């Protein structure tokens, strides 16, 4: 226990040192993203640390959480739903009915040419009927003021409701994925989840009617005050000047502190529930399934159903984190979702922190995100000191200074190697 406290104290000192040596504004910005990253790591840890599910589609669930913010909290686009919203809902319902009919035909009809031809007729007919409804509706919505909107908009609900909505949307997607992919072997499951995540990102980039695609959604609602509103408040300006702060800097710090308070509350709720679940009979059952599926199945446990359950729960947590991140940025930019940041880095957090350990995932989220942000400027400073005596313009000096931009990936690789060599179960190992 003392070792764990020392590890968290060391990470806290890193953030304090950042605030003292750079600025508290920067330190709080890093802290907020570290809190979100810790929640993402908790979601992956549920899937991998609890049940041994190798999900490489983290990026897709993060993106779905961000999409939920647009669909829930953004203001409705006037006339968009009337122009094509009902037709799109009808087309989606028709697509679902077509798939359900195809499944029923496959299960109930005898194998043979009759079943094959019937199945093809239903699928092809359903596809053309779907496109006949869907395409005109999309064109009508995207034609509405395309320079500023061109999308269906949202429900205009309070943005905090978008966070559980993000978890729900990711959970629904995880259920659909899990029903088809969880029967695969672990390596095939990884390939399947990665491919599905890429499909989700491709849909978000290309379906402008949904969330403007690569044109991005900006100025999304925030659950905290705007800096400019604080700066216009005479009471706030007087308070900031009374403490000797510049009102502009003070407003940025106050807003980040408000975000941090909300994120800490969410993290506390999730980790409390996770710890209670892990120590319950359900948690012991999940660890038994993770360690030996054959023995657990012999004891009467439905391994596939439990895998689906934990896969959905982990995806929901990741979706909540994705919604929180979009709210923090006040914008949805599908082009920024990439596997390096939203899959590989989260896995590094889980591995370094300790698979199967909730507190390890949180520690890994804080430590790895701080390193991800700070390694590059530290590398530039180190290379500047190393090359200080070299002639300006020399090939070696230019090469070394340019190499500092790659310090992030080098550092992540070194940390993984060091942890796997000296603490293969992570900094805070799970039971």
N, C-alpha and C positions, 0 to 999 in steps of 0.2 A: 504493500500500500504506500509506504514511504517513497519507493522508487517511482510509482505512478505520479504522486504529488510533485516530486522533483522534476519529472518530465514535463508536466503541465506548467510548473513554475518557470522552467527554462523557455518554453514556448511563449509564455506571457512576457518574459524579459525581452524576447525578440521584438514583440510588438511595442513594448515600452521604449526600447532603444530606437526603434524606427521613429516614434513620435518625438523623442528628444533630439535625435540627430538630423532628422529631415523635417517633418511637420506632423502635428497631431491630425491634421486633415487627411494626410496620406495614410497614416497609421489606421485611422478609423475606416477609410475606404478599403484597405486591405482586410481589416477585421470583418467588415460586413460580408465581403465575398468569401472569407474563410468560414464564417458561420453557415453560409449557404452550401459551401463545399462539404462541410462536415455533415450536413443533412443528406446530401447526395451520397456521401460515403456510407452513412448509416443504411440507406436504402440498398446499396450494393452489398453491404455486409449482411443484411438480412437474407439476400438471395444466395450468396456464396458462403458466408460464415455459418449460417443456420442450416442450409440445405445442400450446399455444394453445387448450386446452379451457376453455370458459367455464362453470364449474360454480357455480351459485348455490344449490346444495343442501348447502352445507357443514354447516348446522345438523343435517340428518338424519344424517350420518355421525358427528357428535359425539354425538348422542343414542344412536345404536347402540352406540358405544363405552361410554357410560354404562350402557346396558342389559346389556352383556356382564359388567359387574362384578356386577350382581345375579344373573344366571344362572350365573356361575362361582363367585363367592366367598361369596354369601349362604348361610346355613344352610338345608337343606331343611325345608319345612313338613311336620310329621308327618302322614301320611295323605293329603297332597294328591296325590301322584303316583298312589297306588293308587286314589284317588277318581276321577280324570279324566285323569291324565297320559298313560296309554297310549292312551286314546280320542282325546285331542287330537293325539298323534303320528300315530295312524291317520287322523284327519280331514285333517291336513296332507299326509300321503302320498297320500290319495285325491284331494285338490285338485291336487297335482302331477301325478298320473297322468291326471287329467281334462284338464289343460292340455296335457300331452304328447300325449294321444290327439287332442285338437282340432288341434294343430299337424300331426300325422301325417295326419289326414283332409284338412286344407287343402292339404297338399303332394301327396298321392298320388292323391286323387280328382279326376276331371275337373270343371271348372267347370259349374255347373248347379243345378237344383232338388234333385237327389239329394244333392249335397254339402252344400248349404245346410241341408236338412232333417236330414241326419245330424249335421252340426255342431251345430245347435240342440238336437237330442235329447241328444247327449253332454254339452253344456254345462249344459243345464237339469237333466238327470238327475244329473249330477255335483254341481251346486250343492245340490240338495235332499238328496242323500245326505250331502254334507259337513255341512250344517246339522243333519241328523238325528244325526250323531255328535258334532259340535262343541258344540252348544248345551247338551245335558245335562251334558257333561263340564265345561264352563265353570261352569255353575250349581253343580255339586257342589264344585268347587274354591273358588269364591268364598263358599260357605256355611261354610267351615271358619274359625271364629273371625274373622269379617270385621273386627272392630274392631282387631285387631292384625296379622292376616296376610291371609287371603282370596286368597292367590296361591300359585303352585306352588313358589316358593322357588328356591334355587340348588343347586349341587353341593358347596358347602362346601370348595372348594379354596383354596390360598393365594392371597391377593389379587393378588400380583405376576403370577400366571398370567393374571389377568383382563386385563392390559394387552395382551399379544399376542392374547388371545381377542377383545378389542375391535377390534383391527386386522383379525382374520380375519372377524368378523361384518360389519364395514364393507366389507371387500373382496368378500365374497360378494354383499352388496347392490349394490355398485358393478358387479360383473360382470353381474348381472341387469339393472340399469339400462342399462349400457353396451351390452348386446346389442340393446336396443331403441331407445335414444336417441342413440347416437353417430353414427348415419347422418343425423341431422338437421343443419340449418344452425346456426351458432353461436348465433343469437338464439333459435331454437326449442329448442336444447339447454339454454339458460339457463332458459327457461320450464318445460321438462320437469323439470329437476333441482329447481327451486324447488317445483313441485307435488308431486313425489315426497317431498321433505323434509317438506312439510306433512302428507302422508299418514302418514309414519312417526311424526311427533309426535302426530297424531290417534289412531293406533293405540295408542301408548304411554299416552295420556291416558285412553282409554276401555276398554281391555282390562285390567280389574283383575286377572284371573287371572295376567297376565304379570309385572307389577311394581307392583301396587296402584294403578296409574293416578294420578289427581290426589291420592290419599291419601298418596302418596310412600313411598319406602323410606328408612328412617333407620337409623342405627347399623350401617352397613356396615363390614366389617373394614378395618383399616388396617395398612400394612406397617411402621409406626413405633410407638414407645411412646405410650401415652395420658398426657396431662399429669397427670391425677390419680394415676396409678401412680408417676410420677416424684416427685410431691409427697409421696407416702407412703413413699418410699424414704429411709431415714435417711442412706445414703451420698450420695445426690444432694443432699439438703437440706444436709448438711455441706459438700459441695463448693461448692454455690451460695453459701452464707453465707461460706465461706472466701475466695471471690473478691469478696465484697461485693454479691452479687445477691440480690434477693428471690426465694425459691424458686418462687413462682407465675409471675413474669415469666420467670425462667430456664427453667422447664419449657416454656413456650410457645415461647421462642426455640430451645431445643434440638430440639423436635419440628419446627419449621419448617426448621431446618438439616438435619435428617435427610431431610425431604421434598426440600429443595433438592438434596442430594447425589444422591438417586435420580433426580430430574428432569434434573440436569446430565448424569448418566451416560447416560440415554436420549437426550437431545439430542445428546450427543457421538457416540454410535453412529450415529444417523440422519444427522447432517450429514456424518460421515466416509463412510458408504456413499453418500450423495447426491453428494458431491464426486467420489468414485471413479467413480460411474456417469456423471456429467456429463462427465468428462474422457475417458471410454472411447469406443471406436468406436460403441457403442450410444448414448451421449449426443450424439455428433456427428450420428448418424442422426436422433435425435429433433429436434434443432434444425433439421436440414435439412427434415424434414417440417413443422415449425412454420412455417418461413419460406416454403416453397413446396411445397405438397402435390402439385401437378401434376408438378413436376420430380422429386420423390421417387418418385412412382408410376411415372414414365417410366423411372426407374433400377431398377425391379423391387421396390420396397419396398411391403409390404402396409400401407397407411396406416391402414385401419380396425382391423386387428389391433394395430398399435402404439398407436393411440389407446386401445383397450380396455386394453392392458397398462398404460399410464401412468395411466389413469383409476383402475384398480384399485389400483395402487401408492400413488397420492396419497390415495385414500380410506382405505387401510389406515393410513397415517400419521396422518390426521385421526382415525380411530377409536381409535388408541392414545392420542392426546391427550385424546379424550373420556373414555376409561377412566381416565386419570390424574387428570383434573379431578374425576370422581365419587369417586375414591378420596381425593383431597384434601378434598373436602367431607364425605365419609362418608355421603352421601345422594344419592338420585336423585329429582329433582323435575322431572317432564316439563313442568310449567307454566312453568318458567323459561327453556326453550329458545325463543329468538326470533330472527328473521333479523337484527335490528339488531346484536345482540351476537355471534352465532355465524356470520354470513355477511358482512354489510357491514363490520364492524370487521376481520375477518380479511383481507378484500380490501384494505382501506385499508393494513394492515400490509405486504401484498405489493407494492402499488403504490408506497408511500412508500419501502420498503426497496430495491426494484429487481426487476422481473420477470425471471425467469431466473437470478437470483443467489441461491444458498443463503444466503450470509452476509448478503445484503441482506434476505432474509426474516426471518432471526434478529434483525437490527438493528431492522427494522420492528416485529417482535413485542414487543421490549423497550420501544422508544420509544413506540409508540402505546398499549400497555397502561398505561404509567406516566402518560401524558397523560390517558387515559380515567378513571383513578382520581383523579388529583390536580387536574385542571382545575377540577372543581366546588368543592372547598374553597378553591382559590386564587381562583376567581371570587368566592366569598362574601367572602373577605378583601378583595379589591380593591373590590367593591361597598360593603363596610362602610366602607372608607377614603374612597371617593368620596362617600358619603352621610352621613358623620360630622357635617357641619355643617348638615344639613337637619333640619327639624322632624319629630319623631316623629309617625307617622301620616299624613304628607303623601302624596298619590297618587304623586308622582314617586319618593320614597324607597321606598315599598312596591313600585312597579313595577320599579325597578332591582334591589332585593334579590330579588324573585321571579324576575327574568330570569337570575340567576346559576345557577339550576337547569338552564338550557338551554345553558350554556357548553360542555358536552361536544360537542353536535352542531355548534355554531358553530365550535369549535376544529378538529374533524375536517374540516369543510368548508374552513376557511382553510388547514389544512396541505396538503390535497389540491391546492387551487388554487396554493399557493406552490410545492410540489414539481413539479407539472405545468408550471408556468410557467418555473421556473429550472433544474430538473433532471428533464426529462420521462421519463427512463429510470430514475429512482429515485436514492436516495442512494448505493447501491453497484450500479451498472448491471451487468447480465449481459452475457456476451459475445455 
